[in-house]
Amino acid sequence: MPLTRTIARPLLASVFIAGGIDAVRHPEARAKAAQAVTVPLSRRMPSLPDDPELYVRVNGAVQVGAGALLAVGRFRRLAALALIGSIIPTTYAEHRFWEEEDEVTRAQQRAHFLKNLGLLGGLILAAFDTEGAPSLGWRARRRAASVASAVAVGRAAGSSSARHTASSVAEGASRATHHAQDVAARAGRQADVTARHLGDSLPAVSQQLADTLTGAGQSVAGSVSTAAHSGADALAPYVATAADRAGDLVERAQELLGR
């Protein structure tokens, strides 16, 4: 702890410790002045006790406890806030200089009022003193800036990744298209070769088919002639009809193959 804070805090707390002890030991001297605060408070909140001396003692105890903590530097900011909450009603109740008619008394009360305002300013500084450490507001702004920076970096990375993915997909699609075109070209060339091969081979196949059918027709005709000479009279009409149809089939096949 710096030397200035080590000295300043006990000096600031001393007036509250001394005044708090006196208020706890002799509340009746302050009870009449405290009615300016306790009476309106009791009217608004009837459940609270209507005892000005009790409020004076409680306020004095708060000043003693919070002043001691501020003096030793323990829970200093919380102690300073407690003293702020104590000095405001005390100043308003005990130093109402605007109600004094005597000029001397008014000047005295004004001086005490201004003195308490000075103490209030010192307590505000003590309450918000971070001893060189970053304040809550500064840390909150820094954290917000860090979060905003992280979000911006994440968005940029996400956009770059999306563009890279889209580029990869487009490249894959282009490769697939070129491959399909190559396959189609090879298939076309193979079809042309197959067609030329079939065109060259078709006359020979046709001639072989015609020869086969001619032989089959001659075989049928021979079978009919053999059956006729064997005296199969009952089968003769059917065999003759079959021979005629076989001959027609052979001629039709020769015509078709000859085209």
Backbone as CSV, one residue per row, in Angstrom:
resi,resn,N_x,N_y,N_z,CA_x,CA_y,CA_z,C_x,C_y,C_z
1,MET,0.853,-1.191,0.000,0.000,0.000,0.000,0.890,1.242,0.000
2,PRO,0.653,2.203,-0.880,1.466,3.421,-0.895,1.364,4.181,0.426
3,LEU,2.407,4.956,0.730,2.457,5.680,1.998,1.334,6.709,2.112
4,THR,0.984,7.335,1.000,-0.078,8.353,1.049,-1.408,7.743,1.479
5,ARG,-1.720,6.584,0.965,-2.974,5.936,1.356,-2.888,5.432,2.793
6,THR,-1.728,4.970,3.194,-1.557,4.486,4.564,-1.815,5.598,5.583
7,ILE,-1.455,6.813,5.226,-1.658,7.947,6.133,-3.050,8.550,5.966
8,ALA,-3.516,8.681,4.721,-4.760,9.401,4.456,-5.982,8.656,4.991
9,ARG,-6.004,7.370,4.874,-7.204,6.637,5.286,-7.448,6.718,6.792
10,PRO,-6.456,6.513,7.657,-6.738,6.685,9.094,-7.132,8.111,9.472
11,LEU,-6.522,9.093,8.788,-6.906,10.478,9.072,-8.349,10.744,8.697
12,LEU,-8.762,10.202,7.550,-10.154,10.386,7.121,-11.115,9.629,8.030
13,ALA,-10.687,8.478,8.517,-11.583,7.663,9.341,-11.653,8.147,10.784
14,SER,-10.677,8.919,11.232,-10.611,9.295,12.656,-11.830,10.096,13.104
15,VAL,-12.293,11.023,12.284,-13.427,11.849,12.664,-14.697,11.005,12.805
16,PHE,-14.832,9.979,11.994,-16.018,9.120,12.081,-15.934,8.201,13.293
17,ILE,-14.742,7.696,13.595,-14.608,6.821,14.764,-14.906,7.603,16.046
18,ALA,-14.348,8.799,16.151,-14.583,9.610,17.359,-16.048,10.024,17.478
19,GLY,-16.636,10.497,16.362,-18.047,10.897,16.407,-18.970,9.719,16.656
20,GLY,-18.634,8.544,16.122,-19.467,7.368,16.346,-19.432,6.904,17.782
21,ILE,-18.264,6.941,18.422,-18.176,6.550,19.831,-19.002,7.489,20.700
22,ASP,-18.906,8.768,20.416,-19.686,9.737,21.195,-21.181,9.538,20.983
23,ALA,-21.601,9.205,19.736,-23.028,8.994,19.485,-23.542,7.748,20.193
24,VAL,-22.724,6.720,20.281,-23.153,5.495,20.973,-23.239,5.732,22.484
25,ARG,-22.303,6.483,23.029,-22.278,6.706,24.473,-23.271,7.773,24.916
26,HIS,-23.504,8.784,24.106,-24.393,9.891,24.504,-25.365,10.188,23.343
27,PRO,-26.324,9.329,23.111,-27.258,9.558,21.989,-28.256,10.668,22.253
28,GLU,-28.529,10.971,23.537,-29.558,11.962,23.837,-29.178,13.346,23.323
29,ALA,-27.897,13.651,23.223,-27.477,14.970,22.767,-27.775,15.161,21.279
30,ARG,-27.908,14.083,20.560,-28.156,14.162,19.118,-29.572,13.725,18.736
31,ALA,-30.312,13.189,19.695,-31.631,12.625,19.388,-32.592,13.698,18.893
32,LYS,-32.564,14.912,19.504,-33.491,15.969,19.099,-33.247,16.379,17.651
33,ALA,-31.973,16.541,17.273,-31.658,16.900,15.892,-31.988,15.763,14.928
34,ALA,-31.881,14.534,15.413,-32.136,13.380,14.542,-33.612,13.239,14.185
35,GLN,-34.492,13.891,14.953,-35.920,13.784,14.652,-36.271,14.351,13.277
36,ALA,-35.446,15.233,12.759,-35.702,15.767,11.419,-35.654,14.670,10.354
37,VAL,-34.991,13.566,10.671,-34.915,12.435,9.740,-35.783,11.280,10.206
38,THR,-35.789,10.997,11.520,-36.483,9.806,12.024,-38.001,9.953,11.975
39,VAL,-38.510,11.126,12.217,-39.968,11.293,12.213,-40.557,11.081,10.821
40,PRO,-40.070,11.742,9.766,-40.611,11.441,8.424,-40.414,9.983,8.021
41,LEU,-39.316,9.393,8.472,-39.078,7.990,8.129,-40.094,7.079,8.811
42,SER,-40.417,7.375,10.068,-41.393,6.553,10.786,-42.797,6.720,10.202
43,ARG,-43.110,7.906,9.688,-44.424,8.114,9.087,-44.575,7.324,7.792
44,ARG,-43.511,7.266,7.007,-43.573,6.533,5.744,-43.499,5.025,5.956
45,MET,-42.816,4.610,7.026,-42.661,3.179,7.305,-43.039,2.934,8.758
46,PRO,-44.326,2.750,9.020,-44.797,2.608,10.411,-44.218,1.397,11.138
47,SER,-43.753,0.412,10.399,-43.215,-0.780,11.051,-41.882,-0.521,11.738
48,LEU,-41.201,0.557,11.388,-39.924,0.873,12.014,-40.153,1.488,13.397
49,PRO,-39.236,1.235,14.333,-39.403,1.797,15.693,-39.276,3.327,15.695
50,ASP,-40.083,3.968,16.511,-40.068,5.435,16.612,-39.213,5.821,17.825
51,ASP,-37.915,5.666,17.682,-36.990,5.943,18.787,-35.759,6.632,18.210
52,PRO,-35.683,7.969,18.285,-34.537,8.697,17.709,-33.189,8.268,18.296
53,GLU,-33.140,7.973,19.626,-31.881,7.572,20.238,-31.369,6.246,19.650
54,LEU,-32.286,5.341,19.316,-31.880,4.071,18.716,-31.212,4.309,17.364
55,TYR,-31.786,5.194,16.589,-31.199,5.491,15.284,-29.830,6.160,15.436
56,VAL,-29.697,7.005,16.458,-28.409,7.665,16.698,-27.351,6.637,17.062
57,ARG,-27.708,5.677,17.927,-26.758,4.629,18.323,-26.380,3.745,17.126
58,VAL,-27.367,3.376,16.313,-27.078,2.542,15.143,-26.160,3.270,14.172
59,ASN,-26.468,4.537,13.945,-25.619,5.327,13.047,-24.206,5.463,13.613
60,GLY,-24.085,5.661,14.918,-22.770,5.755,15.533,-22.002,4.440,15.419
61,ALA,-22.684,3.311,15.611,-22.018,2.006,15.492,-21.509,1.779,14.072
62,VAL,-22.313,2.200,13.089,-21.874,2.066,11.700,-20.633,2.903,11.449
63,GLN,-20.585,4.106,11.999,-19.428,4.976,11.800,-18.176,4.392,12.461
64,VAL,-18.334,3.816,13.638,-17.173,3.234,14.325,-16.642,2.028,13.555
65,GLY,-17.539,1.114,13.183,-17.102,-0.094,12.488,-16.515,0.195,11.115
66,ALA,-17.231,0.992,10.313,-16.749,1.295,8.965,-15.495,2.154,9.023
67,GLY,-15.407,3.079,10.012,-14.200,3.896,10.141,-12.988,3.049,10.480
68,ALA,-13.159,2.049,11.365,-12.034,1.183,11.724,-11.564,0.369,10.521
69,LEU,-12.494,-0.158,9.740,-12.118,-0.921,8.542,-11.393,-0.050,7.528
70,LEU,-11.875,1.195,7.359,-11.206,2.097,6.426,-9.809,2.458,6.919
71,ALA,-9.649,2.597,8.214,-8.353,2.985,8.766,-7.307,1.896,8.563
72,VAL,-7.687,0.641,8.705,-6.722,-0.465,8.557,-6.653,-0.959,7.119
73,GLY,-7.502,-0.432,6.215,-7.452,-0.825,4.808,-8.118,-2.138,4.485
74,ARG,-9.032,-2.610,5.333,-9.764,-3.849,5.071,-11.180,-3.500,4.612
75,PHE,-11.567,-4.082,3.480,-12.882,-3.777,2.886,-13.059,-2.262,2.775
76,ARG,-11.995,-1.603,2.346,-11.955,-0.147,2.376,-13.043,0.488,1.530
77,ARG,-13.322,-0.076,0.352,-14.321,0.538,-0.522,-15.723,0.330,0.043
78,LEU,-15.983,-0.857,0.570,-17.283,-1.098,1.194,-17.450,-0.229,2.446
79,ALA,-16.373,-0.088,3.214,-16.430,0.764,4.410,-16.688,2.213,4.034
80,ALA,-16.057,2.685,2.964,-16.280,4.061,2.525,-17.735,4.263,2.090
81,LEU,-18.296,3.292,1.409,-19.709,3.402,1.012,-20.623,3.451,2.236
82,ALA,-20.316,2.653,3.271,-21.124,2.677,4.489,-21.035,4.041,5.185
83,LEU,-19.851,4.635,5.184,-19.701,5.959,5.797,-20.425,7.036,4.990
84,ILE,-20.461,6.861,3.665,-21.237,7.796,2.840,-22.706,7.733,3.216
85,GLY,-23.219,6.499,3.380,-24.615,6.350,3.786,-24.887,6.862,5.184
86,SER,-23.862,6.989,6.006,-24.050,7.481,7.374,-23.958,9.006,7.467
87,ILE,-23.029,9.589,6.683,-22.799,11.029,6.847,-23.892,11.873,6.197
88,ILE,-24.567,11.338,5.195,-25.595,12.145,4.516,-26.760,12.469,5.451
89,PRO,-27.394,11.456,6.112,-28.482,11.828,7.031,-27.990,12.611,8.257
90,THR,-26.753,12.336,8.691,-26.213,13.076,9.837,-26.064,14.559,9.510
91,THR,-25.524,14.845,8.337,-25.339,16.240,7.927,-26.677,16.946,7.764
92,TYR,-27.622,16.251,7.180,-28.933,16.864,6.948,-29.662,17.118,8.268
93,ALA,-29.494,16.234,9.255,-30.228,16.365,10.515,-29.559,17.334,11.478
94,GLU,-28.242,17.344,11.570,-27.560,18.103,12.617,-27.100,19.490,12.174
95,HIS,-26.979,19.712,10.895,-26.398,20.985,10.444,-27.328,21.682,9.443
96,ARG,-28.552,21.957,9.904,-29.554,22.630,9.066,-29.397,24.149,9.262
97,PHE,-28.360,24.691,8.705,-28.027,26.099,8.926,-29.074,27.035,8.347
98,TRP,-29.806,26.589,7.347,-30.808,27.455,6.722,-32.005,27.721,7.625
99,GLU,-32.112,26.954,8.721,-33.208,27.167,9.659,-32.797,28.043,10.844
100,GLU,-31.528,28.320,10.978,-31.043,29.118,12.114,-31.297,30.610,11.865
101,GLU,-31.754,31.270,12.917,-32.021,32.702,12.830,-30.837,33.528,13.309
102,ASP,-30.090,33.006,14.279,-28.930,33.723,14.778,-27.791,33.624,13.766
103,GLU,-27.176,34.734,13.473,-26.145,34.762,12.444,-24.921,33.940,12.834
104,VAL,-24.554,34.023,14.125,-23.372,33.271,14.577,-23.630,31.775,14.496
105,THR,-24.784,31.379,15.000,-25.122,29.955,14.962,-25.238,29.463,13.513
106,ARG,-25.820,30.289,12.654,-25.940,29.911,11.249,-24.561,29.740,10.618
107,ALA,-23.655,30.628,10.942,-22.311,30.511,10.380,-21.616,29.247,10.875
108,GLN,-21.798,28.933,12.158,-21.198,27.708,12.695,-21.764,26.459,12.021
109,GLN,-23.075,26.421,11.906,-23.706,25.260,11.279,-23.325,25.158,9.797
110,ARG,-23.172,26.320,9.140,-22.748,26.294,7.744,-21.335,25.718,7.619
111,ALA,-20.478,26.089,8.541,-19.107,25.575,8.522,-19.095,24.056,8.726
112,HIS,-19.907,23.590,9.665,-19.983,22.125,9.882,-20.576,21.417,8.647
113,PHE,-21.552,22.072,8.054,-22.169,21.483,6.856,-21.142,21.342,5.735
114,LEU,-20.373,22.408,5.504,-19.366,22.371,4.457,-18.238,21.394,4.792
115,LYS,-17.905,21.310,6.106,-16.891,20.337,6.523,-17.344,18.922,6.192
116,ASN,-18.589,18.618,6.460,-19.105,17.277,6.153,-19.150,17.033,4.645
117,LEU,-19.410,18.094,3.871,-19.354,17.919,2.415,-17.935,17.563,1.969
118,GLY,-16.943,18.183,2.598,-15.562,17.827,2.287,-15.262,16.384,2.646
119,LEU,-15.747,15.931,3.818,-15.566,14.531,4.202,-16.270,13.600,3.214
120,LEU,-17.439,14.030,2.761,-18.166,13.223,1.777,-17.360,13.076,0.487
121,GLY,-16.707,14.178,0.060,-15.872,14.089,-1.129,-14.713,13.120,-0.942
122,GLY,-14.076,13.181,0.252,-12.996,12.245,0.523,-13.477,10.797,0.537
123,LEU,-14.656,10.554,1.077,-15.211,9.190,1.092,-15.522,8.699,-0.320
124,ILE,-15.997,9.601,-1.166,-16.269,9.202,-2.552,-14.975,8.775,-3.249
125,LEU,-13.905,9.549,-3.023,-12.608,9.167,-3.602,-12.139,7.824,-3.056
126,ALA,-12.325,7.618,-1.742,-11.904,6.343,-1.145,-12.746,5.181,-1.656
127,ALA,-14.016,5.438,-1.897,-14.889,4.361,-2.365,-14.544,3.916,-3.779
128,PHE,-14.057,4.858,-4.595,-13.753,4.530,-5.990,-12.248,4.430,-6.252
129,ASP,-11.453,4.403,-5.178,-10.009,4.275,-5.328,-9.657,2.812,-5.586
130,THR,-9.023,2.549,-6.713,-8.639,1.169,-7.069,-7.163,0.893,-6.809
131,GLU,-6.450,1.843,-6.227,-5.024,1.690,-5.926,-4.207,1.349,-7.175
132,GLY,-4.531,1.954,-8.268,-3.796,1.725,-9.508,-4.301,0.565,-10.330
133,ALA,-5.150,-0.270,-9.765,-5.696,-1.399,-10.529,-6.792,-0.891,-11.455
134,PRO,-7.036,-1.574,-12.554,-8.095,-1.146,-13.471,-9.446,-1.133,-12.775
135,SER,-10.222,-0.124,-13.071,-11.553,-0.024,-12.485,-12.504,-1.018,-13.146
136,LEU,-13.669,-1.182,-12.533,-14.659,-2.098,-13.093,-15.130,-1.621,-14.463
137,GLY,-15.295,-0.291,-14.597,-15.720,0.233,-15.892,-14.689,-0.017,-16.969
138,TRP,-13.398,0.224,-16.613,-12.328,-0.007,-17.592,-12.250,-1.473,-17.976
139,ARG,-12.347,-2.365,-16.984,-12.298,-3.801,-17.290,-13.499,-4.241,-18.117
140,ALA,-14.667,-3.643,-17.821,-15.851,-3.996,-18.609,-15.696,-3.538,-20.058
141,ARG,-15.176,-2.306,-20.252,-14.963,-1.828,-21.625,-13.914,-2.661,-22.350
142,ARG,-12.847,-3.037,-21.629,-11.804,-3.860,-22.253,-12.349,-5.228,-22.636
143,ARG,-13.142,-5.811,-21.734,-13.730,-7.110,-22.043,-14.680,-7.024,-23.233
144,ALA,-15.457,-5.937,-23.285,-16.364,-5.745,-24.423,-15.588,-5.596,-25.720
145,ALA,-14.470,-4.833,-25.656,-13.644,-4.672,-26.859,-13.026,-6.005,-27.286
146,SER,-12.605,-6.817,-26.310,-12.031,-8.124,-26.638,-13.063,-9.028,-27.283
147,VAL,-14.279,-8.998,-26.728,-15.343,-9.826,-27.301,-15.675,-9.372,-28.717
148,ALA,-15.747,-8.039,-28.918,-16.043,-7.524,-30.256,-14.946,-7.908,-31.243
149,SER,-13.674,-7.830,-30.791,-12.565,-8.219,-31.668,-12.623,-9.694,-32.002
150,ALA,-12.938,-10.532,-30.995,-13.029,-11.969,-31.246,-14.162,-12.288,-32.213
151,VAL,-15.285,-11.587,-32.061,-16.414,-11.808,-32.971,-16.045,-11.413,-34.393
152,ALA,-15.331,-10.270,-34.523,-14.914,-9.828,-35.865,-13.960,-10.836,-36.495
153,VAL,-12.998,-11.336,-35.709,-12.063,-12.331,-36.231,-12.794,-13.608,-36.618
154,GLY,-13.758,-14.017,-35.782,-14.533,-15.212,-36.100,-15.338,-15.055,-37.373
155,ARG,-15.922,-13.874,-37.546,-16.683,-13.637,-38.779,-15.780,-13.666,-40.000
156,ALA,-14.593,-13.029,-39.868,-13.658,-13.023,-40.997,-13.195,-14.435,-41.330
157,ALA,-12.883,-15.215,-40.280,-12.445,-16.591,-40.515,-13.567,-17.419,-41.141
158,GLY,-14.804,-17.203,-40.654,-15.934,-17.934,-41.221,-16.176,-17.575,-42.676
159,SER,-16.048,-16.277,-42.998,-16.228,-15.852,-44.385,-15.148,-16.428,-45.284
160,SER,-13.880,-16.420,-44.790,-12.784,-16.990,-45.583,-12.981,-18.475,-45.797
161,SER,-13.417,-19.172,-44.729,-13.662,-20.611,-44.860,-14.798,-20.896,-45.834
162,ALA,-15.839,-20.034,-45.779,-16.962,-20.227,-46.699,-16.523,-20.021,-48.146
163,ARG,-15.690,-18.969,-48.365,-15.201,-18.730,-49.725,-14.318,-19.874,-50.202
164,HIS,-13.474,-20.408,-49.294,-12.605,-21.523,-49.668,-13.439,-22.766,-49.990
165,THR,-14.478,-23.004,-49.201,-15.346,-24.160,-49.447,-16.075,-24.013,-50.774
166,ALA,-16.594,-22.788,-51.031,-17.300,-22.559,-52.295,-16.353,-22.751,-53.483
167,SER,-15.090,-22.284,-53.321,-14.122,-22.458,-54.398,-13.797,-23.923,-54.627
168,SER,-13.691,-24.686,-53.526,-13.410,-26.116,-53.659,-14.561,-26.843,-54.341
169,VAL,-15.794,-26.468,-53.949,-16.963,-27.090,-54.567,-17.018,-26.775,-56.055
170,ALA,-16.756,-25.497,-56.402,-16.782,-25.117,-57.816,-15.700,-25.844,-58.604
171,GLU,-14.516,-25.984,-58.004,-13.433,-26.695,-58.690,-13.781,-28.170,-58.885
172,GLY,-14.393,-28.781,-57.834,-14.811,-30.178,-57.964,-15.870,-30.357,-59.033
173,ALA,-16.815,-29.399,-59.091,-17.859,-29.480,-60.110,-17.259,-29.353,-61.507
174,SER,-16.262,-28.451,-61.659,-15.618,-28.291,-62.960,-14.884,-29.561,-63.378
175,ARG,-14.203,-30.174,-62.393,-13.505,-31.423,-62.702,-14.493,-32.519,-63.094
176,ALA,-15.605,-32.597,-62.374,-16.606,-33.607,-62.705,-17.190,-33.379,-64.104
177,THR,-17.379,-32.100,-64.442,-17.917,-31.783,-65.771,-16.950,-32.198,-66.863
178,HIS,-15.653,-31.880,-66.669,-14.643,-32.267,-67.669,-14.537,-33.783,-67.791
179,HIS,-14.637,-34.473,-66.645,-14.576,-35.938,-66.683,-15.767,-36.513,-67.439
180,ALA,-16.960,-35.944,-67.177,-18.151,-36.420,-67.886,-18.026,-36.166,-69.391
181,GLN,-17.466,-35.011,-69.743,-17.273,-34.731,-71.168,-16.288,-35.703,-71.797
182,ASP,-15.202,-36.041,-71.066,-14.230,-37.007,-71.593,-14.865,-38.385,-71.777
183,VAL,-15.654,-38.785,-70.765,-16.323,-40.090,-70.874,-17.279,-40.114,-72.060
184,ALA,-18.037,-39.004,-72.222,-18.976,-38.949,-73.342,-18.234,-38.990,-74.678
185,ALA,-17.098,-38.287,-74.754,-16.325,-38.306,-76.003,-15.792,-39.699,-76.309
186,ARG,-15.258,-40.379,-75.263,-14.758,-41.744,-75.481,-15.886,-42.689,-75.887
187,ALA,-17.063,-42.508,-75.247,-18.199,-43.351,-75.606,-18.624,-43.108,-77.053
188,GLY,-18.595,-41.826,-77.471,-18.957,-41.521,-78.860,-17.982,-42.150,-79.848
189,ARG,-16.688,-42.046,-79.499,-15.699,-42.649,-80.402,-15.866,-44.166,-80.460
190,GLN,-16.123,-44.774,-79.294,-16.321,-46.224,-79.273,-17.565,-46.616,-80.054
191,ALA,-18.608,-45.771,-79.963,-19.831,-46.073,-80.713,-19.573,-46.005,-82.217
192,ASP,-18.774,-45.004,-82.623,-18.458,-44.907,-84.049,-17.686,-46.128,-84.533
193,VAL,-16.700,-46.540,-83.718,-15.924,-47.727,-84.107,-16.823,-48.953,-84.184
194,THR,-17.709,-49.083,-83.176,-18.612,-50.251,-83.170,-19.544,-50.216,-84.364
195,ALA,-20.050,-49.004,-84.686,-20.959,-48.907,-85.830,-20.246,-49.267,-87.138
196,ARG,-19.009,-48.772,-87.287,-18.267,-49.119,-88.505,-17.979,-50.623,-88.584
197,HIS,-17.672,-51.191,-87.413,-17.395,-52.633,-87.391,-18.637,-53.432,-87.755
198,LEU,-19.793,-52.980,-87.192,-21.038,-53.689,-87.526,-21.402,-53.503,-88.986
199,GLY,-21.134,-52.280,-89.503,-21.431,-52.056,-90.929,-20.593,-52.938,-91.839
200,ASP,-19.353,-53.162,-91.455,-18.492,-54.034,-92.263,-18.876,-55.495,-92.135
201,SER,-19.370,-55.881,-90.965,-19.661,-57.300,-90.718,-21.065,-57.695,-91.101
202,LEU,-21.994,-56.731,-91.286,-23.405,-57.054,-91.501,-23.642,-57.837,-92.786
203,PRO,-23.028,-57.507,-93.922,-23.294,-58.315,-95.143,-22.901,-59.767,-94.962
204,ALA,-21.757,-60.028,-94.325,-21.334,-61.418,-94.129,-22.313,-62.160,-93.253
205,VAL,-22.762,-61.474,-92.154,-23.746,-62.115,-91.273,-25.045,-62.377,-92.003
206,SER,-25.461,-61.444,-92.851,-26.702,-61.610,-93.605,-26.601,-62.786,-94.565
207,GLN,-25.433,-62.892,-95.217,-25.255,-64.005,-96.165,-25.284,-65.334,-95.440
208,GLN,-24.659,-65.359,-94.257,-24.668,-66.604,-93.489,-26.084,-66.954,-93.061
209,LEU,-26.860,-65.951,-92.655,-28.239,-66.212,-92.263,-29.056,-66.696,-93.447
210,ALA,-28.838,-66.107,-94.607,-29.585,-66.534,-95.796,-29.241,-67.967,-96.170
211,ASP,-27.967,-68.293,-96.127,-27.563,-69.666,-96.440,-28.173,-70.649,-95.472
212,THR,-28.191,-70.250,-94.174,-28.769,-71.136,-93.156,-30.246,-71.384,-93.415
213,LEU,-30.986,-70.290,-93.718,-32.426,-70.433,-93.972,-32.681,-71.236,-95.246
214,THR,-31.830,-71.064,-96.260,-32.011,-71.825,-97.496,-31.818,-73.313,-97.251
215,GLY,-30.781,-73.595,-96.456,-30.558,-74.996,-96.124,-31.703,-75.575,-95.342
216,ALA,-32.259,-74.749,-94.425,-33.394,-75.232,-93.641,-34.598,-75.478,-94.526
217,GLY,-34.802,-74.639,-95.544,-35.946,-74.828,-96.456,-35.754,-76.073,-97.294
218,GLN,-34.546,-76.298,-97.766,-34.305,-77.503,-98.554,-34.479,-78.757,-97.718
219,SER,-34.067,-78.689,-96.460,-34.227,-79.838,-95.579,-35.690,-80.145,-95.353
220,VAL,-36.489,-79.075,-95.180,-37.942,-79.278,-94.990,-38.568,-79.861,-96.244
221,ALA,-38.155,-79.334,-97.396,-38.712,-79.841,-98.648,-38.349,-81.305,-98.843
222,GLY,-37.090,-81.642,-98.475,-36.685,-83.043,-98.590,-37.481,-83.939,-97.678
223,SER,-37.767,-83.436,-96.489,-38.550,-84.224,-95.537,-39.956,-84.437,-96.050
224,VAL,-40.508,-83.416,-96.681,-41.871,-83.554,-97.240,-41.879,-84.576,-98.356
225,SER,-40.842,-84.503,-99.207,-40.798,-85.459,-100.332,-40.662,-86.883,-99.827
226,THR,-39.863,-87.050,-98.798,-39.680,-88.393,-98.225,-40.976,-88.881,-97.625
227,ALA,-41.681,-88.000,-96.949,-42.953,-88.406,-96.331,-43.988,-88.737,-97.390
228,ALA,-43.959,-88.021,-98.513,-44.937,-88.292,-99.581,-44.665,-89.657,-100.217
229,HIS,-43.375,-89.968,-100.404,-43.059,-91.259,-101.006,-43.252,-92.423,-100.053
230,SER,-43.270,-92.165,-98.825,-43.486,-93.246,-97.864,-44.940,-93.592,-97.699
231,GLY,-45.802,-92.847,-98.388,-47.235,-93.195,-98.350,-47.962,-92.637,-97.173
232,ALA,-47.416,-91.551,-96.521,-48.144,-90.968,-95.385,-49.189,-90.037,-95.928
233,ASP,-50.312,-90.629,-96.375,-51.360,-89.829,-97.013,-52.038,-88.890,-96.023
234,ALA,-52.163,-89.352,-94.789,-52.893,-88.520,-93.817,-52.141,-87.228,-93.492
235,LEU,-50.821,-87.295,-93.552,-50.027,-86.117,-93.182,-49.647,-85.277,-94.373
236,ALA,-49.951,-85.713,-95.561,-49.510,-85.028,-96.773,-49.998,-83.592,-96.844
237,PRO,-51.299,-83.300,-96.581,-51.734,-81.893,-96.692,-50.995,-80.973,-95.729
238,TYR,-50.805,-81.448,-94.511,-50.143,-80.606,-93.505,-48.681,-80.395,-93.829
239,VAL,-48.042,-81.440,-94.305,-46.627,-81.333,-94.645,-46.435,-80.420,-95.836
240,ALA,-47.349,-80.497,-96.826,-47.253,-79.625,-97.999,-47.422,-78.179,-97.605
241,THR,-48.380,-77.935,-96.711,-48.592,-76.554,-96.243,-47.366,-76.038,-95.507
242,ALA,-46.760,-76.872,-94.699,-45.552,-76.474,-93.965,-44.411,-76.191,-94.903
243,ALA,-44.316,-76.978,-95.956,-43.247,-76.754,-96.933,-43.441,-75.426,-97.638
244,ASP,-44.700,-75.142,-98.008,-44.960,-73.857,-98.668,-44.604,-72.683,-97.757
245,ARG,-44.976,-72.762,-96.508,-44.698,-71.673,-95.562,-43.193,-71.539,-95.323
246,ALA,-42.528,-72.668,-95.280,-41.071,-72.607,-95.107,-40.415,-71.953,-96.307
247,GLY,-40.935,-72.250,-97.498,-40.380,-71.611,-98.688,-40.612,-70.120,-98.688
248,ASP,-41.846,-69.741,-98.303,-42.127,-68.302,-98.210,-41.215,-67.629,-97.180
249,LEU,-40.990,-68.303,-96.069,-40.127,-67.737,-95.022,-38.712,-67.537,-95.527
250,VAL,-38.220,-68.505,-96.294,-36.871,-68.397,-96.843,-36.776,-67.236,-97.818
251,GLU,-37.782,-67.115,-98.687,-37.757,-66.015,-99.641,-37.843,-64.655,-98.917
252,ARG,-38.695,-64.561,-97.931,-38.849,-63.288,-97.190,-37.550,-62.919,-96.470
253,ALA,-36.909,-63.917,-95.908,-35.652,-63.655,-95.217,-34.583,-63.198,-96.160
254,GLN,-34.566,-63.807,-97.372,-33.570,-63.384,-98.372,-33.812,-61.960,-98.822
255,GLU,-35.139,-61.590,-98.970,-35.432,-60.223,-99.361,-35.008,-59.217,-98.292
256,LEU,-35.322,-59.531,-97.034,-34.972,-58.619,-95.953,-33.455,-58.458,-95.808
257,LEU,-32.742,-59.562,-95.944,-31.299,-59.510,-95.777,-30.625,-58.896,-96.966
258,GLY,-31.294,-58.919,-98.095,-30.694,-58.361,-99.278,-30.826,-56.872,-99.365
259,ARG,-31.694,-56.220,-98.518,-31.894,-54.774,-98.561,-30.687,-54.029,-97.998
